[in-house]
Amino acid sequence: MYRYDEFDAAFVADRVAQFRDQVGRRLSGELNEDQFRIHRLMNGVYLQLHAYMLRVAVPYGTLSAKQMRKLAFIARAYDKNFGHFTTRQNLQFNWPALKDVPDILAHLAEVEMHAIQTSGNCIRNVTADHFAGAAADEVDDPRPYAEILRQWSSIHPEFTFLPRKFKLALTGAPKDRAAIQAHDIGLHLVRNDKGEKGFVVYVGGGQGRSPFVAKKIRGFLPEADLLAYVTAIVRVYNLEGRRDNKYKARIKILVHEKGLEPMRAAVEAEFAAMPRDELTLPQAEIDRIRAYFAMPAMTPRPARSQAVMERRAHDATFAAFVDHNVAAHKIAGHGVVTISLKGIGEIPGDATSEQMDAVADLAERYSHDEIRVSHEQNLVLPHAALDDLGAIYDALAACGLATPNAGLVSDIIACPGMDYCALATARSIPVAQRLSQRFGEMERARDIGGLKIKISGCINACGHHHVGHIGILGLERKGVETYQVTLGGSGDEICTIGDITGPGFSYEDVVDAVETVVDTYIGLRKDKSEDFISAYRRVGMAPFKTALYDRDKGADI
């Protein structure tokens, strides 16, 4: 993983000192809350429903054991003994005292971490495939390019005050695990027919009040032109993006109103005028950054582990863990292990300090000191030998992290909702907990198969409900929580926005409504190999709508 150089270390240390002074002036009354707001947002500090919240950046979702231990320490010393991993591969502390935030940032700086650009109208934390550098299906590791973009975008003088926040995501595999088409800019690392590396570039995706799937603006961008082309896109947006209406200030609205071809023409004109001597990536610099992300020294082993096969034969829960939480690795005899932060009835994305310490121990012992944070609010050990899966599973079970449900119906994404967020209009967490309890029985979950439920507590869509196979949006109607259900969304390489089923459901009824959708799917699928999204795309909304709103007819499906 990337290591700070002298510039990085000095840059972050200076920012800590600046913010310490700003917090001191706020606490003394020299700055009021309105004056302080811009300073705290530039340092990842939000004023939430009950307290300040600090959002810590985890660039492209990569952590070391040392960094995870520091997060655990902060949770114990300054928060309520837990942290919340988010859909932007960040970590949020929900209960820090403002007076302590400079000390927290100083602790983060000790392990090469910060909270810069995790909020505000700037280029936010750059995200990537959480299996990057390990997945068997990968063309190449996108993280070196994510790091280049991180360095380029940090306090960029031209893009620090954009019309609205701006998000980039990268993937290097045919299977999109980074939801790149749901981002302002999505970059798909590919090779052309000459074997040269470059990017398919998407622009104008996003969720929130007006969801859009990003449009392909470039079919192949040479890797050397990455910064120049991204600069061109952001410059066009900065110049032409709406600033009169914050709800229409995102690049997705600009692309929609301007049209793809005029947008492409504007970007290409800006790109053509770029000073190539400043923004063309030298191969030596690409190679320098890539060296930080070299594959750990891993000796190929037999593709099948005798120890795993023997334990599977008599331990059904372990077998389920291997089936659902272990993905194929580039190196034979190894796997990519997903650690579910979705225990049945628990809060999605939360981890205690003890659990974070346990994951750090496992990373050091079994995963070459690497941990990943997924945008699906789970953790990942990217480099695990198959022979070690039994020991990993036992250690996870001992700290409550061995739930074998990755990708299944109880692996639910949910924002903090009205339990924490000042913007939320409904609760998300209790709905997610009730759903996981309803579908938590393993035999039933495995029968249902791959199914992604995503929940947001307001129209801002931090829970990515628009791209959930089943999406749930909590709204307030005349003082009452109402939950709108969408079907058919997907954040993968076939990205789609879900369709609204119809009128919303009450807090009491929404879990039953989801169960009706699931039961309807089971009744109409061709066989168990046809997953929910495939069945929905085949039959459409009609049978689900009938089952939800016309109970008599729905019972016959």
N, C-alpha and C positions, 0 to 999 in steps of 0.2 A: 504494500500500500504506500501511498505518497507520504513522504516525510518533509516537514517544514524546513526551508532553508533560512538563512539569517533574515532575509526580507520578510518572510512570512511571520517569523517569531516577533520581530520588531513591530510589524504592522498590527498584530493582534494585541501585543502588550500596550502599544500606544492607544488602541481603542479602549482597552480596559481602563487605563488611566483617565482618558477623556470622560468615559461614562461614570467613573467614580466621582469626578468633579460635578458632573451634571446631576447625579443622584443627590450629592451633598447639597447642591443649591435647591433642589426640589424639596428635600426634607427640612431645610432651613426656612422655606417660604419665599426664597428669592425668585424661584420659578413657580408659577401656578401649573395646574394640570394641563391646561391647554398649551402653554409654552413648552412644557416638558414632553408632551405627547410625541412630537417628531423625533426627539432624542431617544426615547425609550423604544419606539418602533424600529429605529435603525439598529437597535441592539437586541431585538427579539423579545421585547417585554410588552405584553398586552395587559390591559385592564379587563379582567373577565368578570363573571357574574358575582363571585364572592371575594376574589383576591387578584393580585397580579399573577400573571402566568409567564414563564420564561420558556421560549422555544429554542432548543439547541440544534444546530445544524449537524447533520450526518451526511456529508457530501457523497453522492451516489450510493448511499446506504452502506458504506464500508466502515467497520470499527475494528480496533484491536482489543485484545483482552484488557490491556492497561486502560484504555479509554472506557470500556464498559465498567471496569471497577471504579473509575472516577465517577461515572454517572450513578453507580450504586452508592458511593460515599455521599454525593450531593443529596440523593434522595433521603438518606438517613439523617444527615446533619442539618439540612435546610428545608426539607419538605416533609411529607407525611409517609415516608418510607416506600414510595413507589414513583414510577415515571410512566408516561403514556406515549407509546410509539404511534406515530401518525401515518396518514396516507401519503405524506411527502417525505417519508424516510427520515423524519426528524424525531426528536424526543421532547416532550413537554413536561415541565414541572408546574403543577397547578397551584401550589401553595407557598411560593417563596415570599419572604418579607422583602419589601423594596430595599431596605437598608442592607440586606445581605446579598443582593444581586451582584454588585461589583466583586465581592469576595468569591461568589460562585463563578463568575467569568474568569477570575484569576486562577481558580482551580482548573477550569476547563483549558485555559491557555497552557498550563503545565503539561497537558497531554495532547497538545496540538488540536484543540477544539475551540469553538466560538459560537456565537449566536448572531453573527452578522448576516444581514439580508435574509433572515427568516420571517421578515414582515416588511411592510411598506411597499410603495409603488416602485419596485426595482426588480431586477432579475433575481428570482428566489433560488433556494437550494437546488442545484442541478441533480436530477435523479436518473437512475439507470436500472436495468435488469438486475434483480437481486441475486440471480445465479451467474452474473457476469464473471468471466474468467474461469468458470468451472463447468458450465453446462455442456453436455455432449453435443448438442445441436448448434453450438455457437460458431459463427463464421470467424469472429475475432472478438476480443475483449473491448467493449466500448468505454471502459472506465478511464483509460488514458486521455481520451478526447473529452470526457466529462470533466476531468481535472484541468485540462487546458481551458475549457470554457469557464470553469470556476475561477481560475486565476484571471482570465480576461475580464470577467464580469464583476469581480469584487470591487466595489466603489468605483465603477466605471464613470468617468466624469460626464459622459454624455447621457448615460442611462440610469442615473441615480434617482431621478424624479420623472418616471414615465407616467403616461395617463392612468395606468393601473398596474397591479402586480403582473409579473411575467414569468412563465414557467417553461422550462426545457426538460426533455427526457430523451434518453438514448437506449437503444437496444442493439445487440449484435447477433441476434438469432432469428431464424424464420418465425418461430413462435414468440409473439410479442408479450413479454411478461412485465413491460414497463408502461403499458397504456399510452404509447407515444402519440396516438391520434386523438387523445383527449387533452393535449397540451397546446400551448401557444405555438411552440415549435417542437416537432418530433423529428428525431434523427435516427434512421435505420442504417447501421453500418453493414455494407455489402461489398461484394467483389463483382466487377464487371466481367464481360466475356474475355478480357485480356488478363484477368487475374488481379487487376489493380483495385486497391481499396478506395472506397468513397462512401457517400451517403445518399440515400433517398430522403428527401426533405419534405416534411409536412408542415403546414402552417394553418393557424386559425381554429384549432380545436379548443374545447373547453366545456365546462359544465355550468353550474350556477343557474341563474335566472333564465338564460337563453343558451341551451346546450347545442353544441355543434361538433361534428366529426371533422377533424382537420383535413385539409385538401393537399394533395400532392402538388408541390410547386416546382420541384426539381427531381428528375428521375435518376440522375447520377451527378453528385458533386464530388470532385476529387478532394482527397483528404487535406491537401495543402491549402485549399480554398475555404476550409471550414470557418475560420474566424471572419474572413472577409464577407462571406455570404450571410452568416448569421448577423453580422454588423449591419449589412444592407437591409435585412428584414426588420431588425429592431429600429433602425433609423427611419425607415418608411413609416413604421407604426408610431414612433415618437413624434414625427412631423404631422401625420395625418390622423392619428387616433383621436377619438372624441374626448374632449376635456370639459364639455359643458354638461355631461350627464354621466355619473359614475357607473350607472347600469349599462351604458353603451360604450364604455371606454376601453373595452378589451379588444385585442387584435381580431378575435373571431367576428366581432361586429364590423370591423373595418373590411375584412375579407368578404363578409356577407354582403355589405352594402356596395363595396367597390366592384366586386366580382373577381373571380379567380384570375382571369386573363389580364385585366388591368392591373391587378395586384402583382402578378408575375412580371409584367412589363416594368412596373415601377421598381421592383426589387432588382431585376436584371440591369436596369439603367443605373441604379445606385451601385450595384456590384461592379459594373464595368468601369465606374469612375473611381473605384477604391484605389488608394495608394498601395500597390502590390508589395513594395519594399517594406511596408510597415505591417501588413496583415497576412501575407502569405506565410504559412507555417513551414519553416525549414525542416528538412527530414531529420537533421541532427537533433532538433528540439523535440520532435515527435518521438524519436528513439530514446532520448534522455528521459522523458516522462514515462514512456512505456516500460523502461527498465524497472521503475518502481513497482510495476504490476506483474512482474515475471511470475510464472507458475512456481509454487514452492517445489522443492526437491521431493518428488514422490515416485516411488518405485512401483511399476505396474505389478499387479497381483492377479491371481485367477479371477475371472469375471464373475464367478459364483463363490460365495463363502460357505464353506462346510459348516462353520459355527452358526451362521445365520440359518441355514437350512435345517439343522438339527433343532434349534430353538423354535423355529416356526412350527415344527411338527407338534409341539406340545404347549405352545403359548400363543393363543389366538390374538390377544391384544398386541403382543409384540409383532405378530405377523401383520396385523392391520397397520401398525406404525410403519413397518417396512414398505408395505404396499402404497400407503398414502403420503407419508412424510419423507420418503427418500427418492430422489430423482437421479437420473443417469449422469455420471461424471465423464469428463474427457479422458481421464486416466483409468485404465482397466482396474477393477477391484476396488474402486472408490465410489462414493456417492455424495450427493448434496442433501443435507438433512435440514428439513424445515422444522423449527421449534414453534409449535402452535401457541400463541398467546390468546387462545379461544377455548379455555377450559369450559366445560359445560356449566352454564349458569354464571360464568365469570364475565368481567368487563373486557370487551375486545381491546387488545393493544396494551393493556396494563401489565407491568411487571414489577414485583417488589425488589427492594435492594438485595435481598437474599437470593432471589432468582437471577438477578443480573450478575451477582458474584458467581453463582453456580455456572451460568453460561460462559463467563470469562474463564473459569477453570477448565471447562470442557474445550473451549477454543484453544487454550494453551496446550492441552494434553492431546487432543484428537483432531484439531482443524488448523494446524500451522499458524495459530495465533490470529485467525481471521473470523469475524462475525459479520453478517449482513443484516440489515433491516429491510424488510420488504414493504412495498406500498400497500400490501394487504394486511399490514399490522402484525406481522410475524417476524421471528428472528430465524437466521439461517447459519448453519455450520457448513461452509462451502466445500471443504476438503476432508472428508471423513473416509477412512478405510472401512470397507464392508465388515472386515473381521472385528472392528471395534463397535459395531452398531449395538451389540448387546450391552456393553458397558455404558455407552452413551444413553441408551434407553433407560437403563436402571438409574443412572444419575439424574436424568430428567424426571423420572417417576418420583424420585425422592423429594423433588422440590415442586411437584405439581405441574410439570411442563411436558408430560408425555402423551397428551391427548392425540390420538391418531386420526385427526380429522382434516388435514390440509386438503383444501379443494372441495371438501364435502359441505353439506348443507349447514352444519353448525360452525363452519369457518367463516364467520360473519364479519364484514367490515361495518364499523359504526363510528360516527363522530361523537364527541363528548355530549353534544346536545344540551338540553336545558339544565342538566345537572351542573354544568360548569360555564357554558358559553353565554355571554351577554346578548349575542345575536340570535340565539336559537329560539324557535317558536314552539318546540315540542321536545319531549324526551326521546332520546335514541337508545341510551344504555339499557333501560329496563325492557324495552322491546327486544333488543338483541339477546338479553339474558333469557327472556321467556321463550323466544324462538329456539335458542340452543337447548333449552330444557325440553321443549316439545319434540325436537328432532335429534336429541342427543344419544338415544339408544343406538349402539353401533350397527346392529344388524339392519335396522331400518335405514340409517344413514347410508350404509353401503348399498342397499337396494335402490335408494333414490339416485345415487351416483353423483357425478360432478355437478354442482349447482352453487352459484355465487349469489348470496343475498347481501345487499349493501343498503345501509340506512343513513339518512341525513336528518338532522333536527331542524333544518331550515333550508331556504331556497339556495343558499350559497353552496350546497352540495359537497361539503367536506368529506362526507361518507361515500361519495362517488355513486350515488343511487341511480343516476342516469344510465350508467353502464353496468348495472347489476342485471344478471339474468332475471332476478326478482329485485326490483328497487322499491324502497319505501322512503317517502318524504313526509316528515312530520310538519304539520302546519297548525296555525291557530285560527279557528273559525268561531267568532262570537264568544271568545273566552274558553273554548273547548278544544282540546287536542284532536286533530283529525289527521289520518294517515292515508296519503295518496299512494296507490300501488302501481308500479310500471312493470312491464314484462318485455323480455327480448333484448335488453341491453347487453352490450359486451365491450370490454376494454382491450380485447386482444387484437390480432392482426386483421380480423374481420370486425372492425369497430362499428357498433350501432348504438343509437340512443333508444332507450326503452319506450314502449307505447303505454300511455295511461289507460288503465282498465275501465275507469269510470269514476263515479262518486267515491269519496274517501271513506275510510272506516274509522270507527272510534278506537280509542286505546284498548278498550276491552275486547273489541272484535277483530283487530288487525291480525293477531296471531292465527285465529281461526280462518281468516281470509287467506293467509299464506298457506295454511294446511289444505284448504280447498284447491288452491292452485297446484300444489304438489300432488295431491290425490288425482286431480284431473290429468296431469301429465302422466302419471303412472298408468292411468286407464287408457291413454291414447298412444303411448309410445309403441313402436314396432316390436321392440324387445329391449332387454336391459342394456344393450350396447348403444342404444339411441339416447344420448343425454338430453337434458332439458332444453338447452338452447337449440339443438338440432331439431327436436320435436316441435318447438315453437316456430321455428322458421318454416317447417313443413306445413303445419296446420293453421298458423296464424292465431289471432286474438279470439276469434268467435267462440270456440268451445270453452275457453277460460272465462270469458265474459258471461256466457250463459250460466256456467257453474257458480259464479260469484253473485250474480244479480237475479237470476231466475232459478231459485232453488229446486222447484219441481222438475224443470227440464234438466237442470244440471245433475240431478240424481241419477239420470238414465245414461249418462256418458260413460 
